[in-house]
Amino acid sequence: MGIFKIEGGTRLKGEITPQGAKNEALQILCAVLLTPEKVTINNIPDIIDVNKLITLLGHLGVKITKNGPGAYDFQADEVNVNYLETEAFKKEGGALRGSIMIVGPLLARFGKGYIPKPGGDKIGRRRLDTHFEGFINLGAKFRYNREDHFYGVEASEGLVGTNMLLDEASVTGTANIVMAAVLAKGTTTIYNAACEPYLQQLCKMLNSMGAKITGVGSNLLTIEGVKSLGGCTHRILPDMIEIGSWIGLAAMTRSEITIKNVSWDNLGLIPNTFRKLGITIERRDDDIYIPSHENGYEVKTDIDGSILTIADAPWPGFTPDLLSIILVVATQAKGDVLIHQKMFESRLFFVDKLIDMGAKIMLCDPHRAVVMGHDFKSTLKATTMSSPDIRAGISLLIAALSAKGTSTIQNIEQIDRGYENIDDRLRALGAKIVREE
């Protein structure tokens, strides 16, 4: 197990380029199973979760060629579906939540898909009902072995298009159902579909492979099934969650940082949400420039003067993956903020570590916390802490970089699951961070 040792209180400076988007990569990689032809994907992030999925695809028989950093060719012309029933797959598939999205493509192309109960962040219950209800609506038969938590869907006679209303706008659920429906007979309509940029990217990729998907970017998708899909070349968007992390880092450490090539048009509410905390964000072509905030940043109240509330919501609402960053940045704002995490009941539990560092936070319940900012009149204090999940981990890392003294963060594999070479990239900005075993 690795640890980070961070000497805080250092101002950073420079330029940084965001990695490819983790959440898009997990969807796009699963889609290569839909065709026997070669698929080329660029800007794949070199992170634990994505690399685990690439390894899983290889064990399924997908031919994988690495062309360079973040650039791969995939060809699924000899898929071994029998691997799905092995003990090795149960162990491998259960270690990664993104593995759930192999089920839709395998079901569509081979008539069956299995998956053990997937792992991932420990941020509360994350239901899979939307995925399997969608498959059942398309005509698949569902089975579940409670003893070893093994899920299966089968459609020996193929899937048939239908109309469905999703019970929640699940991103991975929508992606899985879309990948199943593109090869179904007839037309499928999905209402209350997720419409995040990464889901839009998946639909655009599938259309370039020969799928017929309309309504991309809305919550009503129409999919006319086709008999087969071909190959394509696809480039993954920059990671909006990492971009938000760098914004938070710049503000908390009062550093002057430029974030390069951010794909502004796909950031949605992210820039304006940070601006509500008083953070200056300048658009320079497709870059974000954040000045050093010598005088701190002041929270904007609502029009009637009431406390600012920042809550997560399905896209185009504010992404839940950045609420942890917003919370830690608010600890040094001038003013108070109510953070309302609606989607996951355990995601705010890391705030006890921030309280130990001297942050003024009142945890109201599992979903809400009030943060009373220090306005940099009192710095956070260094401590030893453990990373509970990816986003809380990066939030604690940002807190440590702003704190007085040397902090230790344990269980940094959680951070490595979502952030590529994070310590090297921080050192390039001037951060004092060391990775130790």
N, C-alpha and C positions, 0 to 999 in steps of 0.2 A: 504494500500500500504506500502511495506517495503522499508527500506533504508539500505545501508551499510555505516558505518563510518570507514575509513581506515587511520591509521597513517603510512605514508610511510617512506621510507628510511631505513627499516630494512632488513638485510641480512637473508635469509632463509637457512635451511639445513635439509636434511633428505631424506626419501624414500616416494614415492607415487605410488599407483597402479591406472591405469586408469579405469574408469567405462566401462560398456558395451556400444557399439556403438549405439547412438540415431538413426542414419539414417538407420542402419540395423534393429533395433528393430521395427521401424514403418512398414517396409516391412514384416518382419517375422510374426509379430502379425496378420497382415491382412491375411496371408496365412493359418492361422488355420481355416478360413471359408471354405476352399476347401474340407474338409473331416469331416465326422461324428465321426471319431475315435479320441482318445486322442492324443494330441500333448504336449510334455514337452519341455519347453524353459528355458535355464539357462543363467545367466549373463545379465538379463534385467536391464537397468539403472532405478533408482528410481528418475525420473524427471517428471516435470509437463506434457510435451507433451506426453510422453509414458503412464503415468498414465491416462490421458484423453482418450487415445485410448483404454486402457484396460477397462475403465468404459463404453465406447461406445460399446465394444464387449459384455459386460455383459448385457446392455440394449437390444441388439439384440438377447439375449437368450443363448449366449455362457456360458457354465458352467466353472467357473474359480476357481481353488484351488491354494492358495499360499503355497508352500512347504518350503520356507525359503527366506532369502534375495536374491532377483533377480531370484528366481526359481518358476516357475508356471506350472500348468497343465491347458490345455484348451481343451474343448470338445464341438464342434459345431454340436451336434446331434439334437437339437431342436431350430433351428434358426427361429426367428419371423421376416420374411421379411416385414410384414405389418408395423413394427415400422418405416421403411424407409419413410413412407408417413405421419408421425405424425409431429406436430409442435415442439414437444420436440426434435425429430431428427434434424429438420432444424436448431434449435438453437445449439444443441450439435455438430453436424457435421461441422457447419460453424465456430466453434471456433478452429479448428485444421486442418492445411494443410494436415497432414498425413492421414486424413480420406478419401482423394480421392482414396487411394489404397484399400479400401474395395469394390470398384465398380467392378474391374476385377474378384475377387473371387466370388462375389455374382452373377454377370452376368453369369459366367461359370457354377455355380452349380444350381442356381435357375432361371436363364433366365431373370433376371432383376436386375438393380442396379441404385440407385439414390443417389445424393449428392448435398447439397447446396454449393454455392461458398465458398471454404475453406479459412480459415484465415492463420495465420502464420506471419513470419517476414515482416515488411514493408521495403522491399529493392528494390522496383520497380516492374514492371509488371512481373507476373509469369504465363505464358500461360498454358492452359490445352488442347490445340488443339491436341497435340501428343497422349494423352491418348484416346480421343474420336475418332480420326481418325483411330487409331488402332482397336478399338472395331467395328467401322463401316466396316473396311476391313474384319473383322471376321464374318460379317453378321448381326450385331446388328443394330437396328433402334434407332436413336438419337433424343431426343427432349430437348428443353431448354425453360423454363419459364422466360422471361426477367423481369417480375414484381418482383418476389422474388428470382431471380438468382438461380433457381433450375434446375439441370441437370439430365437427365435420359437416360438410354440405356436399350433396351429390345430385347430378342431373344427367342421368345416362342418355336421355333422349333430347338433351339440349335445353337451353333457357328460352323463354318466351317473353317478349316485351309486354309491359303493362303500365298502368298509371299508379303512382304511389305518392303518399304524403309522408315524409319522414317525421318521426316523433321529436327529433331534435336536429339542428343544422350541424351535424357532426362532420368535421373536415375529413377525417380518415374514413368514416362511414360513407360519405358521399363519394369519395375517391374509389373506394372498393366497389360500390354499386355501379358507378359509371364504367369501371373497367370490366365488370361482368356484363353489363348491358350492351356494350359496343358490338359484341358478337352474338347477341340474342336474336331470335327471329322476331321481326316486327318492330314496333315503335314503343319506346319507354319514355314516360315523362316522370321527372322527379321534382316534386314541389317541396319547398322548404329545404332546398339543397344549400350546402355551404357554397360561398362564392369568394373565398380568400384568393389572393393573387396566385398562390401555389396551386390551388385547385384549377384556376383558370389556365395556368401553365400546363397542367396535366391534360386538360381538354384540348388545348392548342396542339400539344404534341400528338395526341391520339388522332386529331383531325389530319395532321400532316402524315400520319401513317395510313390514312384512308377511312377513318371513322367519320360518322356524320352526326356531329353534336352541335346543336344550336342553343342560344340563350346563355352562352358563356359569359360569366360576370354577373348574372342575375341569380335569383333563388328558384328559377324555374328552368330546368334543363330538359330538352327534348333530344332523344337519342334514337336514330334510325339504325337498326342493326345491320351489319354487313357480314359477309361470309368469312372474310379474312382481312388481316392487316399486314402492311409491309414495313420496311425499315425506315429510319429517319435519322436526322441529326438534330440534337436539342442542346440548348445552353441553359443552365440553371440560373435563376435570379440571385442577386446578392441577398444575404440573410438579414431580413428586417429586424429580427430580434437582436442580432449582433450589432447592428447599426444603433438601435436604441441603447444597447449596453455601452457602446462607446460614447454616446451623448451623455449618459449618466455618469460615466467615468470622468469625462471632461469637466462636468459641472461640479462634482464632489471634490475633485482635486484642484479645482480652479486652474485648469490647464487649457492651453491654446492648441486645439487639435482640428485637423481637417480630415474628414472621412470621404474617401474617394469613391466615385462611381456607385452611387447609392440607389439608382433607379427611382428617382423622386416620385414618379407617377404611380409607383406601387407601394408607397409608404403610408397611404391613407391618413389616419388621425395622429400618427406617431409624432411628427414634428410639432403640431399644435398642442398636443397633450403635454409635452415637455415645456412648451412656451407658457402654458398655464401655471407652471411652477416658477415662472420668471426667467427661464433659461433662454438666452439669446441664441437663435439658430438662423444662420444666413445661408441662402441658396446661392451657390456659385457654380453656374452651369449644372452639371449633375453631381456636384460635390456638396457636402455640408461643412460649413465652417463654424466652429464654436470658439468664441474669444475666452479670455482667462477669468472673467467674472471677478475682477478685483474687489468689487463691492458686494459680492454675493448675489443672490437672486431672491426675489420676493413673490410669494404666492398671490395669484389673482383670485379675488373672491367672486362669487356669483353676482349678478347685477343687483340683487337686493341686499348684498352685503353678507349673505350667509356663507358658511364654511364651504370651501371647495371640496367637491366629491369627485373622485376618479374611480370609475368602475369599468370592469371588462364586459364585453358583449361580442356576439358573433360578428364577423366582418359584414359591413364596414365599420363596426364598432371597434373599440380599443382592444388589442389582443391581450389575453390573460397572461401570456408569457412575459410581458414587460411590467406587470404590476409590481413584482418584487423589486425591479430596478427603480420604478417610480417611488416606492416606499422608502428605499434607502436614500435616494436623492432628497426626499422631503425632510430627512432628519437634519439637514443643514440649511433648509430654506428659511426665509423670514415669513412666518405665518404657519397656519395649521391646515392639515389636509386629512380628509376621511378617505381611506382606501377601502373599496368594497369589492372583494374577490367573490364573484357569484358562482363561478363554475366548478371550483375545486375546494373541498372543505378542509384540506390540510395544508394548503399552500402558504398560509400566513404563520405557521407555527415556528418558522425560523426567527421571528422577531425577538424571541427571548435572548438570542445571541447579540442582537443589536442593542437591546436594553442593557445587557452586561457591559457593552462598550460605552454606555453612557447616553444612548439615544432616549428621547422622551416619547415613548409610544404606549398607548393604551389599547390593548387587545380587547375589543368589545365582545366578540364571539368568534367562532371559527372562520367567519367570512368578512369581518370588519375590524379595522384598526384605525385609530386616530393618531396622527403623527404631529407632534409639536416641535417645529424646527428650531435649531440652535442659532441660526443666522451666523454661523462660524464664530460666535462669541465663546463657544466651548467646543473643543474638538473631541471626536470619539477617541477612546482609549484602546490600545492594543490588547489582544487577548488570544487565547487558543480556542478554536472552534472546529466543527466538522460540517462538511457540505452535505445537506440532506437530499438535494436534487440539483439538476442542471442550473435552473434559473436562480434559486436561492444561493447556490454556490457562487455564481458570478456576482451576485449582489453583495455577499459577504466579502468577496475579493475586492470589490470597489470600496466597501467600508474600510477594509484593512489598508488600502492604498491611501486613504484620506486620514487614517488614524495616527495618533502620536505613539511612537514606539514600534516594536517588532511583533507582528502577529504571526500565528501559525494556523494554517487551514489544513485539516486532515480530510481524508476521503476525496482527494482531488480528482479521482477517476470520474466522479460525477460531473465535474466541470469539463474534463476532457471528452466526455460523451457528446458535448455540443459545441465546443470551442477549439478551433484548430491552432495548435502551437501557441497557446495563449501567453505563456511566460516569455517565450522568445519575442513575440510581437510587442508585449508590454515593455520589455527591456529596450527594444528599439525606440520607444518613446521616452526612455529615461527612467522607467520604473525600477525600483530595487526589489527584485523578486527572485528567489532561488527555489528550484525544485530539488527535493531530497527524497530518497527512498526511506 
